Amino acid sequence: MTRAREGSDAILDRLMALHPKVIDLSLDRMWRLLDRLGHPERDLPPVIHIAGTNGKGSTLAMIRAGLEAQGARCHAYTSPHLARFHERIRVAGSLISEPDLAALLDECEAANDAAPITFFEITTCAALLAFAREPADYTLLEVGLGGRLDATNVVAEPALTILTPIALDHQSYLGDTLAAIAGEKAGILKRGVPAIVARQDGAALDVIEHRAARLGVGCETHGQHWHVGVEHGRLAFQDERGLLDLPLPALAGPHQIDNAGTAIAALRALGAGEPAIEAALRDAVWPARMQRLTHGPCVDAAPGAEILLDGGHNPAAGDAVAATLAGMTPRETHLVCGMLNTKDIAGYLAPLAPHAASLAAVSIPGEANTLPAEATAAAATALGMTARTAETPLAAIRDIAARAPHARILICGSLYLAGRILRDHG
């Protein structure tokens, strides 16, 4: 079998081996490969570039739903994937096909010629190639890490940039303070390109506004140029164009109100009308964000329980999940939690502790960088939670169901854990 006919999984496995020995955030490897590929980043449909710590994916999903409702064809690039790599690359509205993905990866691998490059960088090049070759009306690009030196930050003149809420995460790469992290995220701002800025902490907003002023960027900022909230069970959005009375977002959780506001501000900037904005709220789908599971092994293991899945993994996500639980119909709630060893587990669990009757700690199956279940349980115990370990998520659910058959069970702590659950559920 020739390499050109290999499946994408085999090529992706090989690309992982090209990773530089030392991780340095740099665009040098991107520019080298993009040059060899003929600079596809220069031939993209109008780009909407989205950076931030939390809410990027949900905001992108709502923008895409709104644009597609008015007939636009949208490319979309997101990360990480949950069940299959193909989820990362959506070409003109559809997930990339296996033959197309394999061919693009093979082309990028050949052009790279075994030079050191990160997995995210070379697969981003593949996505940009796909987008440059297929006509569409918009390209939605989600930043992978940071912004200034992220592999997606190679588009010279996007149509619009968006900064979702910025919080502490990835400090070893982006800096130890909110201001430092905001400086990296604000690196996607481009001279003269309009920007939508979501609700921000004051320290982050100061950095964003300083950079925007330096570049002559016109920002539409939450709390200054637009406002969003819930009134009488409806979403109210107000900007200089007027007041919109809208349905609540289909995506669950009070944090999705702010995400919806950011998406609406972006859609208004792009000229979308109210029907498209209503569709953005109604039709957006974003898995593993307080997603209710309705079938599969986890549901079969606890037929009387409500099974929820969430991939949030930092303290701000813990706050968002806790607020979502607080707003739900009261029900005895138990957590099944697995996290990566690079995350702030105490910061994530602290807001959840008051809402959980118990926590079952698991190691993430098949993940080398998982935090051991024992460490997760110890962190939960230190916060006053009733915690135990389980061999697998399924074993944890069975144990909870035996003790509390009608409980609410939330599987949480990592997108990698969420991806494993979704793969097991087909």
C-alpha positions as CSV (number, residue, x, y, z in Angstrom):
1,M,0.0,0.0,0.0
2,T,1.4,3.4,-0.9
3,R,1.5,6.2,1.6
4,A,-1.0,8.2,-0.4
5,R,-3.6,5.5,0.3
6,E,-3.0,5.2,4.0
7,G,-5.7,6.1,6.4
8,S,-5.6,9.4,8.3
9,D,-5.0,7.6,11.6
10,A,-1.7,6.1,10.4
11,I,-0.5,9.5,9.1
12,L,-1.5,11.3,12.3
13,D,0.4,8.8,14.4
14,R,3.5,9.5,12.3
15,L,3.1,13.2,12.5
16,M,3.2,13.1,16.3
17,A,6.8,11.8,16.1
18,L,7.9,15.1,14.4
19,H,7.3,17.1,17.5
20,P,10.3,19.3,18.5
21,K,12.2,18.2,21.6
22,V,11.6,21.5,23.2
23,I,8.2,23.2,22.9
24,D,8.7,26.8,21.9
25,L,5.7,28.9,20.8
26,S,6.9,30.2,17.5
27,L,5.5,30.7,14.0
28,D,8.7,29.9,12.2
29,R,7.8,26.3,11.5
30,M,4.4,27.4,10.2
31,W,5.9,29.9,7.9
32,R,8.4,27.4,6.5
33,L,5.7,24.8,5.8
34,L,3.1,27.3,4.5
35,D,5.7,28.6,2.0
36,R,6.3,25.1,0.7
37,L,2.5,24.6,0.4
38,G,2.1,27.8,-1.6
39,H,0.7,30.0,1.2
40,P,-2.9,28.7,1.5
41,E,-3.5,31.2,4.4
42,R,-3.6,34.0,1.8
43,D,-6.5,32.4,-0.2
44,L,-9.0,31.8,2.6
45,P,-12.6,33.0,2.5
46,P,-13.1,35.9,5.0
47,V,-11.7,34.8,8.4
48,I,-13.3,35.2,11.8
49,H,-10.5,34.5,14.3
50,I,-11.5,33.6,17.9
51,A,-9.2,33.5,20.9
52,G,-9.9,33.3,24.7
53,T,-9.7,30.9,27.6
54,N,-13.3,29.7,27.8
55,G,-16.3,29.8,25.5
56,K,-14.4,29.8,22.2
57,G,-16.0,26.6,20.9
58,S,-19.5,27.5,22.0
59,T,-19.3,31.0,20.6
60,L,-18.0,29.6,17.3
61,A,-20.8,27.1,17.2
62,M,-23.4,29.8,17.6
63,I,-21.8,32.1,15.0
64,R,-21.7,29.2,12.6
65,A,-25.3,28.2,13.2
66,G,-26.4,31.8,12.6
67,L,-24.4,32.3,9.4
68,E,-25.5,29.0,8.0
69,A,-29.1,29.8,8.8
70,Q,-28.9,32.7,6.3
71,G,-27.4,30.4,3.6
72,A,-23.7,31.1,4.1
73,R,-21.1,28.3,3.6
74,C,-18.7,28.1,6.5
75,H,-15.4,26.5,7.0
76,A,-14.6,25.9,10.7
77,Y,-11.4,24.8,12.5
78,T,-11.6,23.8,16.2
79,S,-9.6,21.9,18.7
80,P,-9.2,19.5,20.3
81,H,-11.4,16.8,18.9
82,L,-13.5,14.6,21.1
83,A,-14.1,11.3,19.3
84,R,-12.4,11.6,15.9
85,F,-9.8,14.0,14.5
86,H,-12.1,14.8,11.6
87,E,-14.2,17.0,14.0
88,R,-11.5,19.6,13.9
89,I,-12.0,20.5,10.2
90,R,-15.4,21.4,8.8
91,V,-15.3,22.2,5.1
92,A,-18.2,24.3,3.8
93,G,-20.4,23.0,6.5
94,S,-19.5,19.3,6.6
95,L,-16.9,17.4,8.5
96,I,-13.9,16.7,6.3
97,S,-14.1,13.3,4.6
98,E,-11.6,10.5,5.3
99,P,-10.2,10.4,1.8
100,D,-9.7,14.2,1.7
101,L,-8.1,14.3,5.2
102,A,-5.7,11.5,4.4
103,A,-4.7,13.2,1.1
104,L,-4.1,16.6,2.8
105,L,-2.1,15.1,5.6
106,D,0.0,13.2,3.2
107,E,0.6,16.3,1.2
108,C,1.6,18.3,4.3
109,E,3.9,15.5,5.5
110,A,5.7,15.3,2.2
111,A,6.1,19.1,2.0
112,N,7.4,19.2,5.6
113,D,10.1,16.6,4.7
114,A,10.5,15.2,8.3
115,A,11.5,18.6,9.7
116,P,10.5,19.2,13.4
117,I,7.0,20.6,13.7
118,T,4.3,20.3,16.3
119,F,1.2,18.1,15.6
120,F,-1.1,21.2,15.9
121,E,1.1,23.2,13.5
122,I,1.1,20.6,10.7
123,T,-2.6,19.7,11.1
124,T,-3.4,23.4,11.0
125,C,-1.6,23.6,7.7
126,A,-3.8,20.8,6.4
127,A,-6.9,22.6,7.5
128,L,-5.8,25.8,5.8
129,L,-5.1,23.9,2.6
130,A,-8.6,22.4,2.7
131,F,-10.2,25.8,3.3
132,A,-8.2,27.5,0.5
133,R,-9.3,24.9,-2.0
134,E,-13.1,24.9,-1.4
135,P,-15.2,28.0,-2.0
136,A,-17.1,29.3,1.1
137,D,-18.4,32.5,2.5
138,Y,-16.5,32.5,5.9
139,T,-13.7,30.7,7.7
140,L,-14.0,30.3,11.4
141,L,-10.7,29.8,13.1
142,E,-10.4,28.9,16.8
143,V,-7.1,29.5,18.4
144,G,-5.4,26.4,19.9
145,L,-3.2,28.0,22.6
146,G,-2.7,31.6,23.4
147,G,-3.0,33.8,20.3
148,R,0.1,35.8,19.4
149,L,2.2,32.8,18.5
150,D,-0.6,30.3,17.9
151,A,-0.5,28.3,14.6
152,T,-3.8,29.9,13.5
153,N,-2.3,33.4,13.7
154,V,-1.0,33.5,10.2
155,V,-3.9,35.3,8.6
156,A,-2.8,38.9,7.8
157,E,-6.2,40.5,7.5
158,P,-9.1,38.6,9.1
159,A,-12.6,40.1,8.6
160,L,-13.3,40.0,12.4
161,T,-11.4,39.0,15.6
162,I,-13.1,37.9,18.8
163,L,-11.8,37.6,22.3
164,T,-13.9,35.4,24.6
165,P,-13.4,35.5,28.4
166,I,-9.8,35.3,29.5
167,A,-8.7,33.4,32.6
168,L,-5.7,31.6,34.1
169,D,-4.8,28.5,32.1
170,H,-1.7,27.2,30.4
171,Q,0.4,29.4,32.6
172,S,3.6,27.5,31.8
173,Y,3.3,28.7,28.2
174,L,1.4,32.0,28.4
175,G,2.5,33.6,31.7
176,D,1.5,33.6,35.4
177,T,-0.7,36.6,35.5
178,L,-4.0,37.5,33.8
179,A,-2.4,40.5,32.2
180,A,0.3,38.4,30.6
181,I,-2.1,35.8,29.3
182,A,-4.4,38.6,28.0
183,G,-1.4,40.0,26.1
184,E,-0.9,36.7,24.4
185,K,-4.6,36.3,23.5
186,A,-4.8,39.9,22.3
187,G,-2.0,39.0,19.8
188,I,-4.7,38.1,17.3
189,L,-5.9,41.7,17.0
190,K,-4.8,43.2,13.7
191,R,-4.4,46.8,12.6
192,G,-7.7,48.2,11.4
193,V,-9.7,44.9,11.8
194,P,-12.8,45.2,14.0
195,A,-12.9,43.1,17.2
196,I,-15.6,41.8,19.5
197,V,-14.6,41.6,23.2
198,A,-16.5,39.5,25.6
199,R,-16.9,40.1,29.3
200,Q,-13.4,40.4,30.8
201,D,-11.7,40.8,34.2
202,G,-10.4,44.4,34.5
203,A,-6.8,43.4,34.3
204,A,-7.4,41.6,31.0
205,L,-9.5,44.3,29.6
206,D,-6.8,46.9,30.3
207,V,-4.3,45.0,28.2
208,I,-6.8,44.4,25.4
209,E,-7.8,48.0,25.2
210,H,-4.2,49.2,25.2
211,R,-3.2,46.9,22.3
212,A,-6.4,47.8,20.4
213,A,-5.7,51.5,20.8
214,R,-2.1,51.0,19.5
215,L,-3.3,49.2,16.4
216,G,-6.3,51.4,15.7
217,V,-8.7,48.5,16.3
218,G,-12.4,49.4,16.8
219,C,-13.6,47.2,19.6
220,E,-17.2,46.4,20.4
221,T,-16.9,45.5,24.1
222,H,-19.3,43.9,26.5
223,G,-20.6,46.4,29.1
224,Q,-19.6,49.3,26.9
225,H,-21.0,48.8,23.4
226,W,-23.3,45.9,24.0
227,H,-25.1,44.2,26.9
228,V,-26.7,40.8,27.4
229,G,-28.9,39.3,30.1
230,V,-32.0,37.3,30.9
231,E,-35.3,39.1,31.3
232,H,-38.6,37.2,31.9
233,G,-37.1,33.9,30.7
234,R,-35.8,35.5,27.4
235,L,-32.4,36.7,26.3
236,A,-32.2,40.4,26.0
237,F,-29.4,41.9,23.8
238,Q,-28.8,45.6,23.5
239,D,-26.4,47.5,21.3
240,E,-26.4,50.8,19.4
241,R,-28.5,49.1,16.7
242,G,-31.3,48.5,19.2
243,L,-32.8,45.9,21.5
244,L,-33.3,42.2,20.6
245,D,-35.8,40.0,22.5
246,L,-34.6,36.4,21.8
247,P,-35.0,32.8,23.0
248,L,-32.5,31.5,25.5
249,P,-29.6,29.5,24.0
250,A,-30.0,25.8,23.4
251,L,-26.6,25.3,25.0
252,A,-27.0,24.8,28.7
253,G,-25.7,26.9,31.5
254,P,-25.8,30.6,32.6
255,H,-22.3,31.1,31.1
256,Q,-23.8,30.5,27.7
257,I,-25.7,33.8,28.0
258,D,-22.5,35.7,27.8
259,N,-21.2,33.4,25.0
260,A,-24.5,34.1,23.2
261,G,-24.0,37.8,23.6
262,T,-20.5,37.6,22.1
263,A,-21.9,35.5,19.1
264,I,-24.7,38.0,18.6
265,A,-22.4,41.0,18.6
266,A,-20.2,39.2,16.0
267,L,-23.2,38.3,13.9
268,R,-24.5,41.9,14.1
269,A,-21.0,43.1,13.0
270,L,-21.2,40.8,10.0
271,G,-24.6,42.1,9.0
272,A,-26.8,39.2,10.1
273,G,-30.5,39.8,10.7
274,E,-32.7,38.7,13.6
275,P,-33.8,35.4,12.0
276,A,-30.1,34.3,11.7
277,I,-29.5,35.4,15.3
278,E,-32.4,33.4,16.6
279,A,-31.1,30.4,14.7
280,A,-27.7,30.9,16.3
281,L,-29.2,30.4,19.7
282,R,-31.6,27.7,18.7
283,D,-29.5,25.5,16.5
284,A,-26.0,25.6,17.9
285,V,-24.6,22.2,18.9
286,W,-21.4,21.9,20.9
287,P,-20.7,18.4,22.5
288,A,-19.4,17.8,26.0
289,R,-20.7,21.1,27.3
290,M,-23.2,20.0,30.0
291,Q,-24.4,17.5,27.4
292,R,-27.0,15.1,28.5
293,L,-26.3,11.5,27.4
294,T,-29.3,9.6,26.2
295,H,-27.9,6.3,25.1
296,G,-24.8,4.1,25.4
297,P,-23.0,2.1,28.1
298,C,-23.0,4.9,30.8
299,V,-26.8,5.3,30.4
300,D,-27.3,1.6,30.5
301,A,-25.3,1.3,33.7
302,A,-27.6,3.8,35.5
303,P,-31.0,3.7,33.8
304,G,-32.7,5.8,36.5
305,A,-30.0,8.5,36.6
306,E,-29.5,11.7,34.7
307,I,-26.0,11.4,33.0
308,L,-24.3,14.7,32.0
309,L,-20.9,15.2,30.3
310,D,-18.7,18.3,30.4
311,G,-15.2,18.8,29.2
312,G,-14.3,22.0,31.1
313,H,-11.0,21.8,32.9
314,N,-9.9,25.0,34.5
315,P,-11.1,27.1,37.5
316,A,-13.3,29.4,35.3
317,A,-14.9,26.3,33.8
318,G,-15.5,24.9,37.3
319,D,-17.3,28.2,38.2
320,A,-19.4,27.8,35.0
321,V,-20.4,24.2,35.7
322,A,-21.2,25.0,39.3
323,A,-23.5,27.9,38.2
324,T,-25.2,25.6,35.7
325,L,-25.8,23.0,38.4
326,A,-27.2,25.6,40.8
327,G,-29.7,26.6,38.2
328,M,-31.0,23.1,37.5
329,T,-33.8,21.3,39.1
330,P,-32.5,20.1,42.5
331,R,-31.3,16.5,42.4
332,E,-28.6,14.6,44.3
333,T,-25.5,15.1,42.3
334,H,-22.4,12.9,42.1
335,L,-19.2,13.6,40.0
336,V,-17.1,11.3,38.0
337,C,-13.9,13.3,37.5
338,G,-10.6,12.7,35.6
339,M,-8.1,15.5,34.8
340,L,-4.8,16.0,33.1
341,N,-1.7,16.4,35.4
342,T,-1.1,19.9,34.0
343,K,-4.4,21.4,35.3
344,D,-5.3,23.2,38.5
345,I,-7.5,20.5,40.1
346,A,-8.1,22.3,43.3
347,G,-9.2,25.5,41.5
348,Y,-11.5,23.5,39.2
349,L,-13.1,21.4,42.0
350,A,-13.5,24.2,44.6
351,P,-16.7,25.7,43.1
352,L,-18.2,22.3,42.5
353,A,-17.7,20.9,46.0
354,P,-20.9,22.4,47.5
355,H,-23.0,20.8,44.7
356,A,-21.6,17.3,44.9
357,A,-22.7,14.5,47.3
358,S,-19.6,12.5,46.3
359,L,-16.8,12.3,43.7
360,A,-15.5,9.2,42.0
361,A,-12.0,9.9,40.7
362,V,-10.7,8.1,37.6
363,S,-7.6,8.1,35.6
364,I,-8.3,9.1,32.0
365,P,-8.2,5.8,29.9
366,G,-5.4,5.8,27.4
367,E,-4.0,9.2,28.3
368,A,-0.3,9.3,29.3
369,N,-0.7,12.7,31.0
370,T,-3.6,11.8,33.2
371,L,-3.6,12.8,36.8
372,P,-3.8,9.5,38.8
373,A,-7.2,8.8,40.2
374,E,-5.6,8.8,43.7
375,A,-4.4,12.4,43.3
376,T,-7.8,13.6,42.1
377,A,-9.4,11.9,45.1
378,A,-6.9,13.4,47.5
379,A,-7.6,16.9,46.1
380,A,-11.3,16.4,46.5
381,T,-10.9,15.1,50.0
382,A,-8.8,18.2,50.9
383,L,-11.8,20.3,49.8
384,G,-14.1,18.4,52.2
385,M,-15.7,16.2,49.5
386,T,-16.6,12.6,49.9
387,A,-14.2,11.0,47.4
388,R,-13.2,7.5,46.3
389,T,-11.4,6.1,43.3
390,A,-12.7,3.8,40.5
391,E,-11.0,1.7,37.9
392,T,-13.0,3.1,35.0
393,P,-15.7,5.7,34.4
394,L,-18.2,2.9,33.8
395,A,-17.3,1.3,37.1
396,A,-17.7,4.6,38.9
397,I,-21.2,5.1,37.4
398,R,-22.3,1.6,38.4
399,D,-21.1,2.2,41.9
400,I,-23.0,5.6,42.1
401,A,-26.1,4.0,40.6
402,A,-26.1,1.2,43.2
403,R,-26.0,3.8,46.0
404,A,-28.2,6.5,44.4
405,P,-30.2,5.1,41.5
406,H,-32.0,8.3,40.6
407,A,-29.0,10.7,41.0
408,R,-27.6,13.2,38.6
409,I,-24.2,12.0,37.5
410,L,-21.8,14.5,36.0
411,I,-18.7,13.2,34.2
412,C,-16.3,16.0,34.1
413,G,-12.7,17.4,34.3
414,S,-11.3,17.0,30.9
415,L,-12.1,17.1,27.2
416,Y,-9.9,14.0,26.8
417,L,-12.2,12.1,29.3
418,A,-15.2,13.5,27.5
419,G,-13.8,12.3,24.2
420,R,-13.3,8.8,25.6
421,I,-16.9,8.7,26.8
422,L,-18.3,9.9,23.5
423,R,-16.2,7.4,21.5
424,D,-17.6,4.6,23.7
425,H,-21.1,5.9,23.1
426,G,-20.7,5.8,19.3
